[in-house]
């Protein structure tokens, strides 16, 4: 699916999950126990649940920017395996906004260096020669790639967290069920 720099990925969970794994994950999402830790960073809502397919998404911005499991679909295949499709656009947009805010200062400095002499102004940071202008331009150009680089680096981590959380939901539910019987 897609390229390395798009905020989405898909995969397949290991075959050793129980037959009712999707129901266990859905229950963990419903009860708020899918992601351990603070409640503010682990709020998911179940969008839909069918026997062989569930979809859930991050309810709050803190959850969306935490791990980045913004929208997750799990589906049981005919061979018993489970596939997943994850998108994390809210996480990506958060990184993009933070990057653009961070680039506002070098952008302002570059505009001042270029437009100052044209307008007959002398900016306070006008010294440094052409290398300073080149450096500011390089920071801006490479800075615009930063959210995409973060996206590529984030995918393996988010994939690992999803697989760990699904295993935890299955194991946790089994442990609770085993104690009842």
Secondary structure, DSSP 8 states (H G I E B T S, - for coil): ---TTSSEEEEE--TTS-TTHHHHHHHHHHHT-SS-S-GGG--EEEEEEETTEEEEEE-SHHHHHHT---EEEEEE-TTS-EEEEEE-HHHHHHHHHHHHHHHHHHHHHHHHHHHHHHTT---TT--SHHHHHHHHHHHHHHHHHHHHHHHHHHHHHHHHHHHHHHHHHHHHHHHHHHHH-
